[in-house]
Amino acid sequence: MSKPYIDEPFEQEGTGQKYLIRTFDENLKESELVWHRDLENRNIHVLNGKGWKLQMDDKLPTELKIGKEYYIAKMSYHRLIKGENNLILRIKEI
């Protein structure tokens, strides 16, 4: 896996399909997980991670559950809140 940008807090790889696999290391600093917006709508499927949360703008954080899928609308502010181990996401831009 490789980091696409020097300041991103994750490693990313393609799957050969329309998915990206993104891994957030358990040792990253909480300050690296900043509020941001994405340019595309996304479905996020949680493959691994304990205690990680997704917080959307003006909402309380929601704990991410392994095996569940979450929708993030393009240009909506959101952030991740660090959990206990590596977070691995399968991301499909739609």
Accessible surface in RSA format (square Angstrom, percent):
REM  Atomic radii and reference values for relative SASA: ProtOr
REM  Chains: A
REM  Algorithm: Lee & Richards
REM  Probe-radius: 1.40
REM  Slices: 20
REM RES _ NUM      All-atoms   Total-Side   Main-Chain    Non-polar    All polar
REM                ABS   REL    ABS   REL    ABS   REL    ABS   REL    ABS   REL
RES MET A   1   126.02  65.3  49.43  32.7  76.59 182.4  56.63  48.1  69.39  91.9
RES SER A   2    74.57  63.0  69.17  92.3   5.40  12.4  45.11  96.1  29.46  41.3
RES LYS A   3   109.97  53.6  83.60  51.3  26.37  62.8  45.74  41.2  64.23  68.4
RES PRO A   4    58.16  42.4  23.25  21.2  34.91 126.9  33.76  27.9  24.40 151.6
RES TYR A   5   140.59  65.6 134.72  76.6   5.88  15.3  92.44  69.5  48.16  59.4
RES ILE A   6   174.75  99.4 146.68 109.3  28.07  67.7 150.61 108.5  24.14  65.5
RES ASP A   7   119.40  83.6  89.43  89.0  29.97  70.9  40.86  96.2  78.54  78.3
RES GLU A   8    51.76  29.7  50.01  37.8   1.75   4.2   1.39   2.7  50.38  41.1
RES PRO A   9    19.24  14.0  13.95  12.7   5.28  19.2  15.97  13.2   3.27  20.3
RES PHE A  10    16.84   8.4  14.47   9.0   2.36   6.1  16.84  10.2   0.00   0.0
RES GLU A  11    69.87  40.1  69.87  52.9   0.00   0.0  10.26  19.8  59.60  48.7
RES GLN A  12    35.66  19.9  28.66  20.9   7.01  16.7   3.18   6.8  32.48  24.6
RES GLU A  13    76.15  43.7  68.51  51.8   7.64  18.2  24.46  47.3  51.69  42.2
RES GLY A  14    49.70  61.3   0.00   N/A  49.70  61.3  20.75  56.9  28.95  64.8
RES THR A  15    59.54  42.3  25.95  26.3  33.59  80.0  35.79  48.1  23.75  35.9
RES GLY A  16    83.32 102.7   0.00   N/A  83.32 102.7  44.35 121.7  38.96  87.3
RES GLN A  17   137.34  76.8 104.46  76.3  32.87  78.3  37.81  80.5  99.53  75.5
RES LYS A  18   161.82  78.9 143.39  88.0  18.43  43.9  96.51  86.9  65.30  69.6
RES TYR A  19    59.26  27.7  56.27  32.0   2.98   7.8  24.31  18.3  34.94  43.1
RES LEU A  20    47.59  26.5  47.59  34.0   0.00   0.0  47.59  33.4   0.00   0.0
RES ILE A  21    28.13  16.0  28.13  21.0   0.00   0.0  28.13  20.3   0.00   0.0
RES ARG A  22    29.05  12.2  29.05  14.8   0.00   0.0   0.49   0.7  28.56  17.3
RES THR A  23    15.24  10.8  13.62  13.8   1.62   3.9  13.52  18.2   1.72   2.6
RES PHE A  24    11.18   5.6  11.18   6.9   0.00   0.0  11.18   6.8   0.00   0.0
RES ASP A  25    64.72  45.3  64.11  63.8   0.61   1.4  28.75  67.7  35.97  35.9
RES GLU A  26    75.01  43.1  69.08  52.3   5.93  14.1   6.68  12.9  68.33  55.8
RES ASN A  27   122.66  84.6  97.68  94.4  24.98  60.1  30.60  73.7  92.06  89.0
RES LEU A  28    14.91   8.3   6.87   4.9   8.04  20.2  13.87   9.7   1.04   2.8
RES LYS A  29   145.67  71.1 141.13  86.6   4.54  10.8  88.17  79.4  57.50  61.3
RES GLU A  30    83.90  48.2  75.47  57.1   8.43  20.1  58.37 112.9  25.54  20.9
RES SER A  31    91.10  77.0  62.94  84.0  28.16  64.9  59.00 125.6  32.10  45.0
RES GLU A  32    70.52  40.5  57.91  43.8  12.62  30.0  30.57  59.1  39.96  32.6
RES LEU A  33    14.54   8.1   3.39   2.4  11.15  28.0   6.13   4.3   8.41  22.6
RES VAL A  34    92.90  61.1  84.77  76.7   8.13  19.6  89.45  77.7   3.45   9.4
RES TRP A  35   104.95  42.1  87.15  42.2  17.80  41.8  69.27  36.9  35.67  57.9
RES HIS A  36    71.42  39.0  66.55  46.3   4.87  12.5  56.83  58.6  14.59  17.0
RES ARG A  37   108.95  45.7  83.55  42.6  25.40  60.5   4.88   6.7 104.07  63.1
RES ASP A  38    14.72  10.3  11.00  11.0   3.72   8.8   3.68   8.7  11.04  11.0
RES LEU A  39   140.92  78.5 126.81  90.7  14.11  35.5 127.00  89.2  13.92  37.5
RES GLU A  40    78.51  45.1  78.17  59.1   0.34   0.8  13.98  27.0  64.53  52.7
RES ASN A  41    39.50  27.2  39.32  38.0   0.19   0.4   0.00   0.0  39.50  38.2
RES ARG A  42    25.54  10.7  25.54  13.0   0.00   0.0   0.00   0.0  25.54  15.5
RES ASN A  43    36.04  24.9  34.63  33.5   1.41   3.4   3.25   7.8  32.78  31.7
RES ILE A  44    10.47   6.0  10.47   7.8   0.00   0.0  10.47   7.5   0.00   0.0
RES HIS A  45    37.41  20.4  37.38  26.0   0.03   0.1  22.08  22.8  15.33  17.8
RES VAL A  46     0.39   0.3   0.01   0.0   0.38   0.9   0.01   0.0   0.38   1.0
RES LEU A  47    71.64  39.9  51.09  36.5  20.55  51.7  53.59  37.6  18.05  48.6
RES ASN A  48    48.51  33.5  48.51  46.9   0.00   0.0   8.41  20.2  40.10  38.8
RES GLY A  49     5.21   6.4   0.00   N/A   5.21   6.4   0.31   0.8   4.90  11.0
RES LYS A  50   125.25  61.1 121.62  74.6   3.63   8.7  74.49  67.0  50.77  54.1
RES GLY A  51    21.99  27.1   0.00   N/A  21.99  27.1  14.70  40.3   7.29  16.3
RES TRP A  52     0.65   0.3   0.58   0.3   0.07   0.2   0.58   0.3   0.07   0.1
RES LYS A  53    77.27  37.7  77.27  47.4   0.00   0.0  22.02  19.8  55.26  58.9
RES LEU A  54    14.78   8.2  13.24   9.5   1.54   3.9  13.24   9.3   1.54   4.1
RES GLN A  55    26.39  14.8  26.39  19.3   0.00   0.0   0.00   0.0  26.39  20.0
RES MET A  56    46.21  23.9  45.59  30.2   0.62   1.5  45.47  38.7   0.75   1.0
RES ASP A  57    73.76  51.7  64.32  64.0   9.44  22.3  11.91  28.0  61.85  61.7
RES ASP A  58   137.40  96.2  96.62  96.2  40.77  96.4  40.78  96.0  96.62  96.4
RES LYS A  59   135.74  66.2 124.54  76.4  11.21  26.7  75.11  67.6  60.63  64.6
RES LEU A  60   156.32  87.1 144.92 103.7  11.39  28.6 144.92 101.8  11.39  30.7
RES PRO A  61    51.87  37.8  30.79  28.1  21.08  76.6  30.79  25.4  21.08 131.0
RES THR A  62    74.13  52.7  69.91  70.9   4.22  10.1  46.22  62.1  27.91  42.2
RES GLU A  63    74.74  42.9  65.20  49.3   9.54  22.7  11.75  22.7  62.99  51.4
RES LEU A  64     6.63   3.7   3.10   2.2   3.53   8.9   3.10   2.2   3.53   9.5
RES LYS A  65   105.92  51.7 103.74  63.6   2.19   5.2  64.91  58.4  41.01  43.7
RES ILE A  66   107.17  61.0  81.66  60.8  25.52  61.5  81.66  58.8  25.52  69.2
RES GLY A  67    47.14  58.1   0.00   N/A  47.14  58.1  25.67  70.4  21.47  48.1
RES LYS A  68   112.06  54.7 108.28  66.4   3.78   9.0  59.82  53.8  52.24  55.6
RES GLU A  69    97.07  55.7  72.00  54.5  25.08  59.7  22.99  44.5  74.09  60.5
RES TYR A  70    30.40  14.2  24.96  14.2   5.44  14.1  29.43  22.1   0.97   1.2
RES TYR A  71   119.85  56.0  97.33  55.4  22.52  58.6  79.55  59.8  40.30  49.7
RES ILE A  72     8.00   4.6   7.93   5.9   0.06   0.2   8.00   5.8   0.00   0.0
RES ALA A  73    38.97  35.8  37.39  57.7   1.59   3.6  37.39  52.7   1.59   4.2
RES LYS A  74   115.02  56.1 103.73  63.6  11.28  26.9  47.15  42.4  67.86  72.3
RES MET A  75    85.01  44.0  71.77  47.5  13.25  31.5  69.92  59.4  15.10  20.0
RES SER A  76    31.77  26.8  24.72  33.0   7.05  16.2  31.77  67.6   0.00   0.0
RES TYR A  77    97.10  45.3  94.70  53.9   2.40   6.3  63.17  47.5  33.93  41.8
RES HIS A  78     6.29   3.4   6.29   4.4   0.00   0.0   3.31   3.4   2.99   3.5
RES ARG A  79    65.03  27.3  64.98  33.1   0.05   0.1   0.53   0.7  64.50  39.1
RES LEU A  80    19.05  10.6  17.07  12.2   1.98   5.0  17.07  12.0   1.98   5.3
RES ILE A  81    35.27  20.1  35.27  26.3   0.00   0.0  35.27  25.4   0.00   0.0
RES LYS A  82    61.84  30.2  45.15  27.7  16.69  39.7  17.13  15.4  44.71  47.6
RES GLY A  83    14.28  17.6   0.00   N/A  14.28  17.6   5.20  14.3   9.09  20.4
RES GLU A  84   114.26  65.6  90.99  68.8  23.27  55.4  46.23  89.4  68.03  55.5
RES ASN A  85    50.25  34.7  50.25  48.6   0.00   0.0  21.72  52.3  28.53  27.6
RES ASN A  86    47.52  32.8  46.75  45.2   0.77   1.9   5.31  12.8  42.21  40.8
RES LEU A  87     0.37   0.2   0.37   0.3   0.00   0.0   0.37   0.3   0.00   0.0
RES ILE A  88    47.28  26.9  47.28  35.2   0.00   0.0  47.28  34.0   0.00   0.0
RES LEU A  89     8.06   4.5   8.06   5.8   0.00   0.0   8.06   5.7   0.00   0.0
RES ARG A  90    71.66  30.1  70.45  35.9   1.21   2.9   9.88  13.5  61.78  37.4
RES ILE A  91     3.14   1.8   2.58   1.9   0.56   1.4   2.58   1.9   0.56   1.5
RES LYS A  92    65.41  31.9  65.28  40.1   0.13   0.3  15.77  14.2  49.64  52.9
RES GLU A  93    75.41  43.3  58.61  44.3  16.80  40.0  17.76  34.4  57.64  47.1
RES ILE A  94    91.67  52.2  51.15  38.1  40.52  97.7  85.94  61.9   5.73  15.5
END  Absolute sums over single chains surface
CHAIN  1 A     6120.7       5037.7       1082.9       3178.9       2941.7
END  Absolute sums over all chains
TOTAL          6120.7       5037.7       1082.9       3178.9       2941.7
